């Protein structure tokens, strides 16, 4: 089964934004942004994806990456 990961942290940091700044500027809840930031969710709403994409000036699809395509080291199961 292929996992999808959000690139929120990577893209936000590349634009000089931290988690708190993303939360304030997006208007999304801190809990939601934190889950997306650390990839601790199994759901992503299309509305949130659109808001974050607009904030980061990227296409919504650019926020998504499959697990094998991330720059972070992932533990192998």
N, C-alpha and C positions, 0 to 999 in steps of 0.2 A: 504494500500500500504506500503510495507516495504522499508525503507530508508537504504542506504548504506553510511557509514561514513569512512573516511580515518583515520588511526591511525598514520599518519605521525608524528604529534607532539609528541605523546606518545612514539613512537619508537625512534625518533631522540633524545629526551631528555634523554631517558634511556641509550643512547650511548654518552651523554655529548655534543650533538650538538644543537645549536640554529637555528632559522630560517635563519639568514644570512649565517651561515656556510653551511647549507643544500643547499641553493641557489648557493653559490660559488662552492661547491664541485660537485654539480649535473650538473651545466651549464644550468639549466632551468631558465626561466625568473623569476624575483622576484615576478611579479604579479601572475604567475602560482603557484609558491611555496607558496605564501601567501594564495591564495584561498584554496589550498589543506591543508595547515597547520591549517587554521581556519574552514575548511569544508564549504566554501562559494562557492561551485560549484556544478553544476548538471552534469558535464562531467569530465571524467578522461581519458586521452589518454593512450593507452597501452604502448606507447613508454616512457612516463613519469613514468608510474607505474614501468616499468622495470628498468629505470635509478635509481629511488628512492630505489627500492628493492636491486639493486646491491650496492648502496651506503651504505645502512643500513645492508647489509648482511642478508637479509631475503628473503623468497619467496614472489612473488608479491601478492599472496592471503593473506599473513599475514598483508598487509597494509590495508586490507578491513575488515570492521566489520558492522554488521547490527545495526541499531539505538538502539535497546534494549540491546546490548551487550557492550556498551561503559562504561568506568569508569567515564566519565564526567556526570554531572547532566544535563539532558535535560528537557526543559519545555514541559509539556504535553499539547497538543492541544485538 
